[in-house]
Structure formats: structure tokens, C-alpha cells
Amino acid sequence: MPSLWLIIVISWIAQDLLRVLITPFMAVPDMYILALGMLFTKESYNKVLILITAFIGGLLWDVRWGAPLGFTSMLYVGYLIVLKIAWGAVSHAAKTSALAFFLVFLVHICTSLIELVLYRNTALFPGFSFMAKQIGALIFCLLVHAHLLREEMD
Amino acid sequence: MRNRKLAEFWQVAIVLVAFSMVLMAALEYNAGFDLKIRNTFYKGAKYLELPAVVLRDAAESIFIISKEKEAFLEEINSLQRENVALRLQLNKLREHQDEVITQAFLPFHEISNALVARVIYRHPGWWWRYMTIDKGRKDGVKRGMPVLSGEDVVGRIFLVEDTTSVVELITSPDLRIPVVVDDTRDIGVLSGDGKGKMILHYMPKDIILPSDMQVTTAFAMGNFLPGLLVGTIENMQEDTSVDDFTTYKVKPNVNFSRLRRVTILEVM
């Protein structure tokens, strides 16, 4: 099982580097919160710890990328709250990794929409930027999902 | 146990959301403290982001080079179009210049009527013999009329049709004109060699004429007037001497390769 801290650090740095690389052409998928979301659906991880990690990661993101301090951290915590509610509403038998993948991605779309409404952070057409972000998120979710699935199989 | 964990989760979640809101409200955006935190964090993060920055700069430079190349090609296309337009304009100006020169050098205004005509055809097989102009019987053209370009003799009207005429050129071997060498006043007969030059016959053998001497029409023969410029002597033809006379090669004054307009001279 991969270390929680390793996943957190790698996903945050990857998101940051990607942001440096493609700004201002398109928005970056929130890989950090997607990774945390995927871990959040696993029973083995401490949910409170993930919540605090999401808050700290969001706060650092705000510090680095100029959003009002607390904005992204609140968005990330809100993301996990919504995921918790959605995941809690699913029966124990239906809690598969495929559904987790679907929920994580769905909640990412919702938070991206909120972000899009609140402020537009790309120079290009917002529809294109939004779509690119979702495609990136989908690819990332698939990769994490495949990784977790392999671990389960092993 | 499960309920305790759930309650703990919600408590932490509410605290974190509330704390985020307090942060947003308490810290004025871009205030001194806010900027200080951001700058400090950026100083550490910029080393971490260095590979991405380098990669982005490289991609941007490739993109810019591609853009510059595109702009360069577009500029070449634009210049080529401009070049073609200027060539067309130059041709029009040349034609206009020819017309002006033809009008300006119309000789013998007092005694003749001049008719300006355009060269419309030159048969490749008769290149140095005949050419067709766009004036004919309806314009008052008659057989034998002298045809000039400026002050220089081009030939004479050979065949007249309703709207066109055929001009027999001075370079044609069939056309013979009595001429005089301006400086020596030697009189001879000029005929074309069929190859773009002319031959001056019956020149005295004892006096060698230097090159560049002007040759002009000698008499008012037919419709020709005396004193019209024909050409300049180039050189003597060694092996054509007969008795006391010799022949010279004469270069026409008219540039037949660029002849577009001519003047038909009608002697009153």
C-alpha cells in the first residue's frame, strides 16, 4: 500500500508543475484532490487525516497561485464533504472501486463548475478550458483507479 | 466506534470550513502580510518548478519560431504579389512612355499628317521583313507611306487592308531606299540583310567610312522625305567590293525588339 504522504506530495507537485507548464492556456485538473478522493473511498485510510491534508494542500495552492487564502482549501474540504455524503448514501455491497472512480470524477466536475462560476482563471474560451480540465481529470482518475485495482488484485 | 469516527469527521470538517472562511475574511487580499507569505512560499517553490519553466520556455520558443516562419512566408507571398502588380504597372508605364515619345518626336508637323498605330503582329517566319499594325484603309493608310518610330525609319506600308496594314521593314532584303551618309554626303542604296541589320551599297572604295556615322534618307522618293534617320554604320564588308565601290553593314536606329507603336507619315 502506498504511503499517504507520498501520494499527497507527488500529486500536489504534479498539479503545480502542470499548472506552470500550461498556464494560461487551460485549467489544470485538480489531481491533488482527485487522489485524495480516491483514497477517501478506501476504508484503510484515516478520513480525518485526509480531510486535514486536503485543507493544507488547498491552503498551499492558494498561497502559490494567488487565490484568496482559504478559498481552495474550503473548496477541497467541501469536495470531500460532498464525497462523504455521496459515498455514505451508497450501500456497502455497491461500494466498488468503479463507483468510487465515478463519484470522485462527478464531484470533481461539480467543484470545477463552482470554480468556473466564481472566477475564470484562463485566457482561453472557458468551455474549452473546462473540457480540457475534465479530460485531464478523467485520465488521472483512470490511472489511479487502475493502480488501486492492481493493488487489490495483488 | 463508527459513530464516533463519523462525529469526529464532521467536527473537523466544520472547523476547517469555518477556518477557511475566517481566513478569507480576515486576511485582506494582496495586503502586506498576504503578499509576504506568498513571496516566501514562491522563493522555495520556484526551484521545484524549474523543470516545468524550462520546458514551457522551450515549447514557447518553438511556437514563436513557427509563428515567425509563418509570418515570414506570408511576407514573401505579399512581396511576390506586390512584385507582379509593379511589373504590370511598369509595363503600362513603358507603353505610355513609348506613346509619349512617339507623339513628341512626330516630325514635319507643318507638312504632314501623322497617324499613330500599334504593332499587333509579327510573323516568326518573317521577323525581320514584315509586321502588322492596327491601322488600315479606313484610317487613311495607303501603300508606300513611310512608317517611323520617333524620328527613325521603320519601313513602309506594303499591304493595306480595311483595319490593318502590313509594314515592310527596313531590315527586309526586298526594301531598297536611297540614303546619304550624313558626314560625307556619299549617296548609296540601303537594303536589309533579313537578319536584323542593313547593307549600304555603292560606297566609294577609296574613302573608308568610320563606324557610328549616321545614315539618312536621301531624296523625296515616293512618300519618303529626305533627312529621315535610318541607322548608323557599323563596319565595312571586306569581301563585297565590286569595281570602285564597296558595302557597309548598317545598324538600324530602331530597336525592333521593343517596338510597340509606330507613326505612319502621310506627306501632304
Interface residues (C-beta under 8 A of the other chain):
Chain A: I13 D16 L17 L18 V20 L21 K47 V48 L51 I52 F55 G58 L59 L60 V63 R64 G66 P68 L69 G70 F71 S73 M74 V77 G78 L80 I81 K84
Chain B: K5 E8 F9 V12 A13 L16 V17 F19 S20 M21 V22 L23 M24 L27 Y29 D34 I37 R38 F41 Y42 A45 L48 E49 P51 A52 V53 L55 R56
